[in-house]
Amino acid sequence: MMRNSDSSFPASQSRLFVLVAGEASGDLLGAGLIQALRERYPHARFAGIGGPRMIAAGLDAWYPAERLAVMGLVEVLPRLFELLAIRRDVARRAIALKPDAFVGIDAPDFNLGLERTLKRAGVRTVHYVSPSVWAWREKRAAKIGRSADRVLCLFPMEPPIYARHGVDARFVGHPLADEMPLEPDRAAAREALGLPQDAPVLAVLPGSRLGEIARLGADFVAAARLLAERIPGLRVVAPMANAQCRAAFEHVAGASPAVTENTDATPAILVTDGRAQEAMFAADAVLLASGTAALEAMLAKRPMVVAYRIAPMTYRIVKGLGLLKTERYALPNILAGRDLVAERMQHDCTPEALAAALQPALERREIDPGLLAEYRRLHLELRRDASRSAAAAIAELVGPAVPAGAA
C-alpha cells in the first residue's frame, strides 16, 4: 500500500532524500544508494518512487516504480496524462517537504523535467546514471546540467563530456563491476545450470524488451542452428529477463527445429528464467543484443558478438540527421576506445554473419589472453564501490549529518 499523505514525515532535523527510479535496474541502484546514504546519515528518511528493493531498504513509496516502466513513444502515449500527473504530484510533494536532495535515478524522460522544476524551486538535484551523451548529441549534456546540480556517471568517459559544457559530473563506477567477481567460476555455473563441463556452450541473449526479441530472436536462433551444424555437441542456453520475454522468445524460436528437437545437429535451447550471469559464466561465447548485457559479458570475461537492429526507417532517420555520434556501439569497445569485440549491426546482423563471428571462440574454448587482460583492466577501472561513491558525491552537496534531536 503506497502512502498518499505528505504528513508521513514529521518535522525534524534529520536528512530527507526524495528518490525516483522507474525500472528494475534503477530500483537496484536506488537500494544500494539508500543503504550507503544511511551509513552517512543514520537518521535519514527516504521517499519518492521505487521498486521492492528500495522499499525494503526504507523508501516511503508514493508510487511503485512499475508505474513509470514504459518504453517507446507508442507505449508512452496512452499513459502520457497519467505520467504527467504523477510527475506533477511528486514535484508538489518534494517542494512542500523541502528535501536535502532529490535524486533522479536513470529514467531521463521522466526525471530530467522533474529535476528542472525542483532545481528552479531551490531543491538540490542529482541525476544518477548519465544518458548516453557519448553516443547521441553531446549538447544534451548542457541541457542535463540545467536540470541537475550534479550528474553521477557510471562510465569514466562521461564526466569530460559534461565538463566541456560546464556541468558538474562525477564518475562513481558501475555497480555491476562491484557485484561480479574478477574470476568467474565457469564450472560452478555449468553445474548449477545442468550443463556438461566438457561441452561447448553458447549463451544467447536477444534483449530484455519484447521489441528486441521480435527483431533479433529469429536470427539468433538461426545462428545457433548454423553453429550446431558446425560444432559437435554444442549446447545453447538462453536466459530471459521475465515471463513475457520468455513467451516471446519461445514463440519466435518455436518454429525452429533447434528448439523442438534434440539431435546431434540441432540441440535444444535451454531457456531459463533470469540467471543471465550464470549463463554467461557457463558459456564459451555469448551472442547478445547491444546494451548493458555487453558490459555483463565483459565482466564475465567471455568472448562475445554484439548485435542490434532497429526499424529501417528509424535507422535512416538517425543516420541521415547525424543523430548518432559514435562508430562503436558495444560498451566494451566504447570503454576501451578500440574494437575489442565483434559488432554486427543493422544489415550486418544476419545468421550467417553472427555464426561466422562466434565460431572461432566456440572452437577455441578459451578466451584470448590479450582480450582477457583488457577485460580485467576495464573491470578494475569500473570497480569503485559505486553506491558509496555516489553517496559521497551527494554528501558533498548536502553537508554532514545533523545529530538526532539537534535544534
Contacts in CASP RR format, 6 or more apart in sequence:
PFRMAT RR
TARGET T0000
AUTHOR 0000-0000-0000
METHOD contacts of the structure
MODEL  1
MMRNSDSSFPASQSRLFVLVAGEASGDLLGAGLIQALRERYPHARFAGIG
GPRMIAAGLDAWYPAERLAVMGLVEVLPRLFELLAIRRDVARRAIALKPD
AFVGIDAPDFNLGLERTLKRAGVRTVHYVSPSVWAWREKRAAKIGRSADR
VLCLFPMEPPIYARHGVDARFVGHPLADEMPLEPDRAAAREALGLPQDAP
VLAVLPGSRLGEIARLGADFVAAARLLAERIPGLRVVAPMANAQCRAAFE
HVAGASPAVTENTDATPAILVTDGRAQEAMFAADAVLLASGTAALEAMLA
KRPMVVAYRIAPMTYRIVKGLGLLKTERYALPNILAGRDLVAERMQHDCT
PEALAAALQPALERREIDPGLLAEYRRLHLELRRDASRSAAAAIAELVGP
AVPAGAA
2 61 0 8 1.000
2 62 0 8 1.000
2 63 0 8 1.000
2 64 0 8 1.000
3 60 0 8 1.000
3 61 0 8 1.000
3 62 0 8 1.000
4 62 0 8 1.000
6 93 0 8 1.000
6 96 0 8 1.000
6 97 0 8 1.000
8 47 0 8 1.000
8 60 0 8 1.000
9 16 0 8 1.000
9 45 0 8 1.000
9 47 0 8 1.000
9 60 0 8 1.000
9 97 0 8 1.000
12 43 0 8 1.000
12 405 0 8 1.000
13 402 0 8 1.000
13 404 0 8 1.000
13 405 0 8 1.000
13 406 0 8 1.000
13 407 0 8 1.000
14 41 0 8 1.000
14 43 0 8 1.000
14 44 0 8 1.000
14 45 0 8 1.000
14 402 0 8 1.000
14 404 0 8 1.000
15 37 0 8 1.000
15 41 0 8 1.000
15 43 0 8 1.000
15 44 0 8 1.000
15 45 0 8 1.000
15 100 0 8 1.000
15 398 0 8 1.000
15 401 0 8 1.000
15 402 0 8 1.000
16 44 0 8 1.000
16 45 0 8 1.000
16 46 0 8 1.000
16 47 0 8 1.000
16 97 0 8 1.000
16 98 0 8 1.000
16 99 0 8 1.000
16 100 0 8 1.000
17 34 0 8 1.000
17 37 0 8 1.000
17 44 0 8 1.000
17 45 0 8 1.000
17 46 0 8 1.000
17 47 0 8 1.000
17 99 0 8 1.000
17 100 0 8 1.000
17 101 0 8 1.000
17 102 0 8 1.000
17 103 0 8 1.000
17 394 0 8 1.000
18 46 0 8 1.000
18 47 0 8 1.000
18 48 0 8 1.000
18 90 0 8 1.000
18 93 0 8 1.000
18 94 0 8 1.000
18 97 0 8 1.000
18 99 0 8 1.000
18 101 0 8 1.000
18 102 0 8 1.000
18 103 0 8 1.000
19 30 0 8 1.000
19 33 0 8 1.000
19 34 0 8 1.000
19 46 0 8 1.000
19 47 0 8 1.000
19 48 0 8 1.000
19 49 0 8 1.000
19 50 0 8 1.000
19 54 0 8 1.000
19 59 0 8 1.000
19 102 0 8 1.000
19 103 0 8 1.000
19 104 0 8 1.000
19 105 0 8 1.000
20 48 0 8 1.000
20 49 0 8 1.000
20 50 0 8 1.000
20 68 0 8 1.000
20 90 0 8 1.000
20 102 0 8 1.000
20 103 0 8 1.000
20 104 0 8 1.000
20 105 0 8 1.000
20 107 0 8 1.000
20 110 0 8 1.000
20 111 0 8 1.000
20 114 0 8 1.000
21 27 0 8 1.000
21 29 0 8 1.000
21 30 0 8 1.000
21 49 0 8 1.000
21 50 0 8 1.000
21 51 0 8 1.000
21 54 0 8 1.000
21 65 0 8 1.000
21 104 0 8 1.000
21 105 0 8 1.000
21 106 0 8 1.000
21 107 0 8 1.000
22 49 0 8 1.000
22 50 0 8 1.000
22 51 0 8 1.000
22 65 0 8 1.000
22 66 0 8 1.000
22 68 0 8 1.000
22 69 0 8 1.000
22 105 0 8 1.000
22 106 0 8 1.000
22 107 0 8 1.000
22 110 0 8 1.000
23 65 0 8 1.000
23 68 0 8 1.000
23 69 0 8 1.000
23 106 0 8 1.000
23 107 0 8 1.000
24 51 0 8 1.000
24 65 0 8 1.000
24 69 0 8 1.000
25 106 0 8 1.000
25 292 0 8 1.000
26 65 0 8 1.000
26 105 0 8 1.000
26 106 0 8 1.000
26 107 0 8 1.000
26 129 0 8 1.000
27 50 0 8 1.000
27 51 0 8 1.000
27 52 0 8 1.000
27 53 0 8 1.000
27 54 0 8 1.000
27 65 0 8 1.000
28 53 0 8 1.000
28 175 0 8 1.000
29 105 0 8 1.000
29 106 0 8 1.000
29 128 0 8 1.000
29 129 0 8 1.000
29 175 0 8 1.000
29 386 0 8 1.000
29 387 0 8 1.000
30 50 0 8 1.000
30 53 0 8 1.000
30 54 0 8 1.000
30 57 0 8 1.000
30 103 0 8 1.000
30 105 0 8 1.000
30 128 0 8 1.000
31 53 0 8 1.000
31 54 0 8 1.000
31 56 0 8 1.000
31 57 0 8 1.000
32 53 0 8 1.000
32 57 0 8 1.000
32 175 0 8 1.000
32 387 0 8 1.000
33 103 0 8 1.000
33 105 0 8 1.000
33 128 0 8 1.000
33 387 0 8 1.000
33 390 0 8 1.000
33 391 0 8 1.000
33 394 0 8 1.000
34 46 0 8 1.000
34 54 0 8 1.000
34 57 0 8 1.000
34 58 0 8 1.000
34 59 0 8 1.000
35 57 0 8 1.000
35 387 0 8 1.000
36 387 0 8 1.000
36 388 0 8 1.000
36 390 0 8 1.000
36 391 0 8 1.000
37 44 0 8 1.000
37 46 0 8 1.000
37 391 0 8 1.000
37 394 0 8 1.000
37 395 0 8 1.000
38 44 0 8 1.000
39 388 0 8 1.000
39 391 0 8 1.000
40 391 0 8 1.000
40 392 0 8 1.000
40 395 0 8 1.000
40 401 0 8 1.000
41 401 0 8 1.000
42 401 0 8 1.000
42 404 0 8 1.000
43 401 0 8 1.000
43 402 0 8 1.000
43 404 0 8 1.000
44 401 0 8 1.000
45 60 0 8 1.000
46 54 0 8 1.000
46 57 0 8 1.000
46 58 0 8 1.000
46 59 0 8 1.000
46 60 0 8 1.000
47 59 0 8 1.000
47 60 0 8 1.000
47 61 0 8 1.000
47 62 0 8 1.000
47 93 0 8 1.000
47 97 0 8 1.000
47 99 0 8 1.000
48 59 0 8 1.000
48 60 0 8 1.000
48 61 0 8 1.000
48 62 0 8 1.000
48 63 0 8 1.000
48 90 0 8 1.000
48 93 0 8 1.000
49 61 0 8 1.000
49 62 0 8 1.000
49 63 0 8 1.000
49 64 0 8 1.000
49 65 0 8 1.000
49 67 0 8 1.000
49 68 0 8 1.000
49 86 0 8 1.000
49 90 0 8 1.000
50 59 0 8 1.000
50 61 0 8 1.000
50 63 0 8 1.000
50 64 0 8 1.000
50 65 0 8 1.000
51 59 0 8 1.000
51 61 0 8 1.000
51 64 0 8 1.000
51 65 0 8 1.000
51 66 0 8 1.000
54 61 0 8 1.000
54 65 0 8 1.000
55 61 0 8 1.000
62 89 0 8 1.000
62 90 0 8 1.000
62 93 0 8 1.000
63 86 0 8 1.000
63 90 0 8 1.000
67 82 0 8 1.000
67 83 0 8 1.000
67 86 0 8 1.000
68 83 0 8 1.000
68 86 0 8 1.000
68 107 0 8 1.000
68 110 0 8 1.000
70 76 0 8 1.000
70 79 0 8 1.000
70 83 0 8 1.000
71 209 0 8 1.000
76 83 0 8 1.000
76 109 0 8 1.000
83 110 0 8 1.000
87 110 0 8 1.000
87 113 0 8 1.000
87 114 0 8 1.000
90 114 0 8 1.000
91 114 0 8 1.000
91 117 0 8 1.000
91 118 0 8 1.000
91 121 0 8 1.000
94 102 0 8 1.000
94 118 0 8 1.000
94 123 0 8 1.000
95 118 0 8 1.000
95 121 0 8 1.000
95 123 0 8 1.000
98 123 0 8 1.000
99 123 0 8 1.000
100 124 0 8 1.000
100 398 0 8 1.000
101 123 0 8 1.000
101 124 0 8 1.000
101 125 0 8 1.000
101 126 0 8 1.000
101 394 0 8 1.000
101 397 0 8 1.000
101 398 0 8 1.000
102 114 0 8 1.000
102 115 0 8 1.000
102 118 0 8 1.000
102 123 0 8 1.000
102 124 0 8 1.000
102 125 0 8 1.000
102 126 0 8 1.000
103 126 0 8 1.000
103 127 0 8 1.000
103 128 0 8 1.000
103 394 0 8 1.000
104 111 0 8 1.000
104 114 0 8 1.000
104 115 0 8 1.000
104 125 0 8 1.000
104 126 0 8 1.000
104 127 0 8 1.000
104 128 0 8 1.000
105 111 0 8 1.000
105 128 0 8 1.000
105 129 0 8 1.000
106 128 0 8 1.000
106 129 0 8 1.000
108 127 0 8 1.000
108 131 0 8 1.000
108 144 0 8 1.000
111 127 0 8 1.000
111 147 0 8 1.000
112 127 0 8 1.000
112 143 0 8 1.000
112 144 0 8 1.000
112 147 0 8 1.000
112 148 0 8 1.000
113 147 0 8 1.000
115 125 0 8 1.000
115 127 0 8 1.000
115 147 0 8 1.000
115 148 0 8 1.000
116 146 0 8 1.000
116 147 0 8 1.000
118 125 0 8 1.000
119 125 0 8 1.000
119 146 0 8 1.000
119 147 0 8 1.000
119 148 0 8 1.000
119 149 0 8 1.000
124 149 0 8 1.000
124 397 0 8 1.000
124 398 0 8 1.000
125 147 0 8 1.000
125 148 0 8 1.000
125 149 0 8 1.000
125 150 0 8 1.000
126 148 0 8 1.000
126 149 0 8 1.000
126 150 0 8 1.000
126 151 0 8 1.000
126 152 0 8 1.000
126 393 0 8 1.000
126 394 0 8 1.000
126 397 0 8 1.000
127 144 0 8 1.000
127 147 0 8 1.000
127 148 0 8 1.000
127 150 0 8 1.000
127 151 0 8 1.000
127 152 0 8 1.000
128 152 0 8 1.000
128 390 0 8 1.000
129 152 0 8 1.000
129 153 0 8 1.000
129 154 0 8 1.000
130 144 0 8 1.000
130 151 0 8 1.000
130 152 0 8 1.000
130 153 0 8 1.000
130 154 0 8 1.000
130 155 0 8 1.000
130 158 0 8 1.000
130 162 0 8 1.000
130 169 0 8 1.000
131 140 0 8 1.000
131 144 0 8 1.000
133 140 0 8 1.000
133 141 0 8 1.000
133 144 0 8 1.000
133 158 0 8 1.000
133 161 0 8 1.000
133 162 0 8 1.000
134 155 0 8 1.000
134 157 0 8 1.000
134 158 0 8 1.000
134 161 0 8 1.000
134 325 0 8 1.000
134 326 0 8 1.000
134 334 0 8 1.000
135 324 0 8 1.000
135 325 0 8 1.000
135 326 0 8 1.000
135 329 0 8 1.000
135 334 0 8 1.000
136 323 0 8 1.000
136 324 0 8 1.000
136 325 0 8 1.000
137 323 0 8 1.000
137 325 0 8 1.000
138 161 0 8 1.000
138 164 0 8 1.000
138 165 0 8 1.000
138 325 0 8 1.000
139 165 0 8 1.000
141 161 0 8 1.000
141 162 0 8 1.000
141 164 0 8 1.000
141 165 0 8 1.000
141 167 0 8 1.000
141 169 0 8 1.000
142 165 0 8 1.000
142 166 0 8 1.000
142 167 0 8 1.000
144 151 0 8 1.000
144 162 0 8 1.000
144 167 0 8 1.000
145 151 0 8 1.000
145 162 0 8 1.000
145 165 0 8 1.000
145 166 0 8 1.000
145 167 0 8 1.000
145 168 0 8 1.000
148 167 0 8 1.000
149 168 0 8 1.000
149 397 0 8 1.000
150 168 0 8 1.000
150 169 0 8 1.000
150 170 0 8 1.000
150 393 0 8 1.000
150 394 0 8 1.000
150 397 0 8 1.000
151 158 0 8 1.000
151 159 0 8 1.000
151 162 0 8 1.000
151 167 0 8 1.000
151 168 0 8 1.000
151 169 0 8 1.000
151 170 0 8 1.000
152 169 0 8 1.000
152 170 0 8 1.000
152 172 0 8 1.000
152 390 0 8 1.000
152 393 0 8 1.000
152 394 0 8 1.000
153 159 0 8 1.000
153 162 0 8 1.000
153 169 0 8 1.000
153 170 0 8 1.000
153 171 0 8 1.000
153 172 0 8 1.000
153 173 0 8 1.000
154 171 0 8 1.000
154 172 0 8 1.000
154 173 0 8 1.000
154 174 0 8 1.000
154 175 0 8 1.000
154 382 0 8 1.000
154 386 0 8 1.000
155 171 0 8 1.000
155 173 0 8 1.000
155 174 0 8 1.000
155 331 0 8 1.000
155 334 0 8 1.000
155 335 0 8 1.000
155 382 0 8 1.000
156 171 0 8 1.000
156 173 0 8 1.000
156 335 0 8 1.000
156 381 0 8 1.000
156 382 0 8 1.000
157 334 0 8 1.000
157 335 0 8 1.000
158 169 0 8 1.000
158 171 0 8 1.000
159 169 0 8 1.000
159 170 0 8 1.000
159 171 0 8 1.000
161 169 0 8 1.000
162 168 0 8 1.000
162 169 0 8 1.000
163 169 0 8 1.000
170 389 0 8 1.000
170 393 0 8 1.000
171 384 0 8 1.000
172 384 0 8 1.000
172 386 0 8 1.000
172 389 0 8 1.000
172 390 0 8 1.000
172 393 0 8 1.000
173 382 0 8 1.000
173 383 0 8 1.000
173 384 0 8 1.000
173 386 0 8 1.000
173 389 0 8 1.000
174 295 0 8 1.000
174 382 0 8 1.000
174 383 0 8 1.000
174 384 0 8 1.000
174 386 0 8 1.000
175 386 0 8 1.000
175 387 0 8 1.000
176 292 0 8 1.000
176 295 0 8 1.000
176 296 0 8 1.000
176 299 0 8 1.000
176 382 0 8 1.000
177 299 0 8 1.000
177 379 0 8 1.000
177 382 0 8 1.000
177 383 0 8 1.000
177 384 0 8 1.000
177 386 0 8 1.000
178 383 0 8 1.000
178 384 0 8 1.000
178 385 0 8 1.000
178 386 0 8 1.000
178 387 0 8 1.000
180 277 0 8 1.000
180 296 0 8 1.000
180 299 0 8 1.000
180 300 0 8 1.000
180 379 0 8 1.000
182 376 0 8 1.000
182 379 0 8 1.000
182 380 0 8 1.000
183 301 0 8 1.000
184 280 0 8 1.000
184 281 0 8 1.000
184 300 0 8 1.000
184 301 0 8 1.000
185 281 0 8 1.000
186 281 0 8 1.000
186 282 0 8 1.000
187 197 0 8 1.000
188 281 0 8 1.000
189 278 0 8 1.000
189 279 0 8 1.000
189 281 0 8 1.000
189 282 0 8 1.000
190 196 0 8 1.000
190 197 0 8 1.000
190 201 0 8 1.000
190 282 0 8 1.000
191 197 0 8 1.000
192 278 0 8 1.000
192 282 0 8 1.000
193 237 0 8 1.000
193 270 0 8 1.000
193 272 0 8 1.000
193 275 0 8 1.000
193 278 0 8 1.000
193 279 0 8 1.000
193 282 0 8 1.000
195 201 0 8 1.000
195 235 0 8 1.000
195 237 0 8 1.000
195 270 0 8 1.000
195 282 0 8 1.000
196 235 0 8 1.000
199 233 0 8 1.000
199 234 0 8 1.000
199 235 0 8 1.000
200 231 0 8 1.000
200 233 0 8 1.000
200 234 0 8 1.000
200 235 0 8 1.000
200 284 0 8 1.000
200 362 0 8 1.000
200 363 0 8 1.000
200 365 0 8 1.000
201 234 0 8 1.000
201 235 0 8 1.000
201 236 0 8 1.000
201 237 0 8 1.000
201 282 0 8 1.000
201 283 0 8 1.000
201 284 0 8 1.000
202 224 0 8 1.000
202 227 0 8 1.000
202 234 0 8 1.000
202 235 0 8 1.000
202 236 0 8 1.000
202 237 0 8 1.000
202 283 0 8 1.000
202 284 0 8 1.000
202 285 0 8 1.000
202 286 0 8 1.000
202 287 0 8 1.000
202 358 0 8 1.000
202 362 0 8 1.000
203 236 0 8 1.000
203 237 0 8 1.000
203 238 0 8 1.000
203 239 0 8 1.000
203 279 0 8 1.000
203 280 0 8 1.000
203 282 0 8 1.000
203 283 0 8 1.000
203 285 0 8 1.000
203 286 0 8 1.000
203 287 0 8 1.000
203 288 0 8 1.000
203 302 0 8 1.000
204 220 0 8 1.000
204 221 0 8 1.000
204 224 0 8 1.000
204 236 0 8 1.000
204 237 0 8 1.000
204 238 0 8 1.000
204 269 0 8 1.000
204 286 0 8 1.000
204 287 0 8 1.000
204 288 0 8 1.000
205 238 0 8 1.000
205 239 0 8 1.000
205 276 0 8 1.000
205 279 0 8 1.000
205 286 0 8 1.000
205 287 0 8 1.000
205 288 0 8 1.000
205 289 0 8 1.000
205 293 0 8 1.000
206 212 0 8 1.000
206 213 0 8 1.000
206 216 0 8 1.000
206 217 0 8 1.000
206 220 0 8 1.000
206 238 0 8 1.000
206 249 0 8 1.000
206 288 0 8 1.000
206 289 0 8 1.000
207 213 0 8 1.000
207 216 0 8 1.000
207 241 0 8 1.000
207 245 0 8 1.000
207 288 0 8 1.000
207 289 0 8 1.000
207 293 0 8 1.000
208 241 0 8 1.000
208 242 0 8 1.000
208 245 0 8 1.000
208 293 0 8 1.000
209 245 0 8 1.000
210 244 0 8 1.000
210 245 0 8 1.000
210 248 0 8 1.000
211 248 0 8 1.000
212 289 0 8 1.000
213 245 0 8 1.000
213 248 0 8 1.000
213 249 0 8 1.000
213 252 0 8 1.000
214 248 0 8 1.000
214 252 0 8 1.000
215 309 0 8 1.000
215 310 0 8 1.000
216 289 0 8 1.000
216 307 0 8 1.000
216 308 0 8 1.000
216 309 0 8 1.000
216 349 0 8 1.000
217 249 0 8 1.000
217 252 0 8 1.000
217 253 0 8 1.000
218 252 0 8 1.000
218 253 0 8 1.000
218 256 0 8 1.000
219 307 0 8 1.000
219 349 0 8 1.000
219 350 0 8 1.000
219 351 0 8 1.000
219 354 0 8 1.000
220 287 0 8 1.000
220 307 0 8 1.000
220 354 0 8 1.000
221 252 0 8 1.000
221 253 0 8 1.000
221 256 0 8 1.000
221 258 0 8 1.000
221 259 0 8 1.000
221 269 0 8 1.000
222 256 0 8 1.000
222 351 0 8 1.000
223 287 0 8 1.000
223 351 0 8 1.000
223 352 0 8 1.000
223 354 0 8 1.000
223 355 0 8 1.000
223 358 0 8 1.000
224 234 0 8 1.000
224 236 0 8 1.000
224 258 0 8 1.000
224 269 0 8 1.000
224 287 0 8 1.000
225 256 0 8 1.000
225 257 0 8 1.000
225 258 0 8 1.000
225 266 0 8 1.000
225 351 0 8 1.000
226 351 0 8 1.000
226 352 0 8 1.000
226 355 0 8 1.000
227 234 0 8 1.000
227 355 0 8 1.000
227 358 0 8 1.000
227 359 0 8 1.000
227 362 0 8 1.000
228 234 0 8 1.000
228 236 0 8 1.000
228 258 0 8 1.000
228 265 0 8 1.000
228 266 0 8 1.000
228 267 0 8 1.000
229 265 0 8 1.000
229 266 0 8 1.000
230 355 0 8 1.000
230 359 0 8 1.000
231 359 0 8 1.000
231 362 0 8 1.000
231 363 0 8 1.000
232 264 0 8 1.000
233 264 0 8 1.000
233 267 0 8 1.000
234 267 0 8 1.000
234 362 0 8 1.000
235 267 0 8 1.000
235 270 0 8 1.000
236 258 0 8 1.000
236 267 0 8 1.000
236 268 0 8 1.000
236 269 0 8 1.000
236 270 0 8 1.000
237 269 0 8 1.000
237 270 0 8 1.000
237 271 0 8 1.000
237 272 0 8 1.000
237 279 0 8 1.000
237 282 0 8 1.000
237 283 0 8 1.000
238 249 0 8 1.000
238 253 0 8 1.000
238 269 0 8 1.000
238 270 0 8 1.000
238 271 0 8 1.000
238 272 0 8 1.000
238 279 0 8 1.000
239 271 0 8 1.000
239 272 0 8 1.000
239 273 0 8 1.000
239 274 0 8 1.000
239 275 0 8 1.000
239 276 0 8 1.000
239 278 0 8 1.000
239 279 0 8 1.000
240 246 0 8 1.000
240 249 0 8 1.000
240 271 0 8 1.000
240 272 0 8 1.000
240 273 0 8 1.000
240 274 0 8 1.000
241 274 0 8 1.000
241 276 0 8 1.000
242 273 0 8 1.000
242 274 0 8 1.000
243 273 0 8 1.000
246 271 0 8 1.000
246 273 0 8 1.000
249 271 0 8 1.000
250 259 0 8 1.000
250 271 0 8 1.000
253 259 0 8 1.000
253 269 0 8 1.000
254 260 0 8 1.000
257 266 0 8 1.000
258 266 0 8 1.000
258 267 0 8 1.000
258 268 0 8 1.000
258 269 0 8 1.000
259 268 0 8 1.000
259 269 0 8 1.000
260 268 0 8 1.000
261 268 0 8 1.000
262 268 0 8 1.000
272 278 0 8 1.000
272 279 0 8 1.000
276 293 0 8 1.000
276 296 0 8 1.000
277 296 0 8 1.000
277 300 0 8 1.000
280 286 0 8 1.000
280 296 0 8 1.000
280 297 0 8 1.000
280 300 0 8 1.000
280 302 0 8 1.000
281 300 0 8 1.000
281 302 0 8 1.000
283 302 0 8 1.000
284 302 0 8 1.000
284 303 0 8 1.000
284 361 0 8 1.000
284 362 0 8 1.000
284 364 0 8 1.000
284 365 0 8 1.000
285 302 0 8 1.000
285 303 0 8 1.000
285 304 0 8 1.000
285 305 0 8 1.000
285 358 0 8 1.000
285 361 0 8 1.000
285 362 0 8 1.000
286 297 0 8 1.000
286 300 0 8 1.000
286 302 0 8 1.000
286 303 0 8 1.000
286 304 0 8 1.000
286 305 0 8 1.000
287 304 0 8 1.000
287 305 0 8 1.000
287 307 0 8 1.000
287 354 0 8 1.000
287 358 0 8 1.000
288 294 0 8 1.000
288 297 0 8 1.000
288 304 0 8 1.000
288 305 0 8 1.000
288 306 0 8 1.000
288 307 0 8 1.000
289 306 0 8 1.000
289 307 0 8 1.000
289 308 0 8 1.000
290 306 0 8 1.000
290 307 0 8 1.000
290 308 0 8 1.000
290 329 0 8 1.000
290 330 0 8 1.000
290 343 0 8 1.000
290 345 0 8 1.000
291 306 0 8 1.000
291 330 0 8 1.000
291 331 0 8 1.000
292 331 0 8 1.000
294 304 0 8 1.000
294 306 0 8 1.000
294 330 0 8 1.000
294 331 0 8 1.000
294 332 0 8 1.000
294 341 0 8 1.000
295 331 0 8 1.000
295 332 0 8 1.000
297 304 0 8 1.000
297 332 0 8 1.000
298 304 0 8 1.000
298 331 0 8 1.000
298 332 0 8 1.000
298 335 0 8 1.000
298 340 0 8 1.000
298 341 0 8 1.000
298 375 0 8 1.000
298 378 0 8 1.000
298 379 0 8 1.000
299 375 0 8 1.000
299 379 0 8 1.000
299 382 0 8 1.000
301 367 0 8 1.000
301 372 0 8 1.000
301 375 0 8 1.000
301 376 0 8 1.000
302 367 0 8 1.000
303 341 0 8 1.000
303 361 0 8 1.000
303 367 0 8 1.000
303 368 0 8 1.000
303 371 0 8 1.000
304 330 0 8 1.000
304 332 0 8 1.000
304 341 0 8 1.000
304 342 0 8 1.000
305 341 0 8 1.000
305 342 0 8 1.000
305 343 0 8 1.000
305 344 0 8 1.000
305 354 0 8 1.000
305 357 0 8 1.000
305 358 0 8 1.000
306 329 0 8 1.000
306 330 0 8 1.000
306 341 0 8 1.000
306 342 0 8 1.000
306 343 0 8 1.000
306 344 0 8 1.000
307 343 0 8 1.000
307 344 0 8 1.000
307 345 0 8 1.000
307 349 0 8 1.000
307 354 0 8 1.000
308 329 0 8 1.000
308 345 0 8 1.000
308 346 0 8 1.000
308 349 0 8 1.000
309 345 0 8 1.000
309 346 0 8 1.000
309 349 0 8 1.000
310 318 0 8 1.000
310 346 0 8 1.000
315 346 0 8 1.000
317 323 0 8 1.000
318 324 0 8 1.000
326 334 0 8 1.000
328 334 0 8 1.000
328 337 0 8 1.000
328 339 0 8 1.000
328 343 0 8 1.000
329 343 0 8 1.000
329 345 0 8 1.000
330 340 0 8 1.000
330 341 0 8 1.000
330 343 0 8 1.000
332 340 0 8 1.000
332 341 0 8 1.000
332 375 0 8 1.000
332 378 0 8 1.000
333 339 0 8 1.000
333 340 0 8 1.000
333 341 0 8 1.000
333 343 0 8 1.000
335 378 0 8 1.000
335 381 0 8 1.000
335 382 0 8 1.000
336 374 0 8 1.000
336 378 0 8 1.000
340 371 0 8 1.000
340 374 0 8 1.000
340 375 0 8 1.000
342 357 0 8 1.000
344 350 0 8 1.000
344 353 0 8 1.000
344 354 0 8 1.000
344 357 0 8 1.000
361 367 0 8 1.000
367 375 0 8 1.000
END
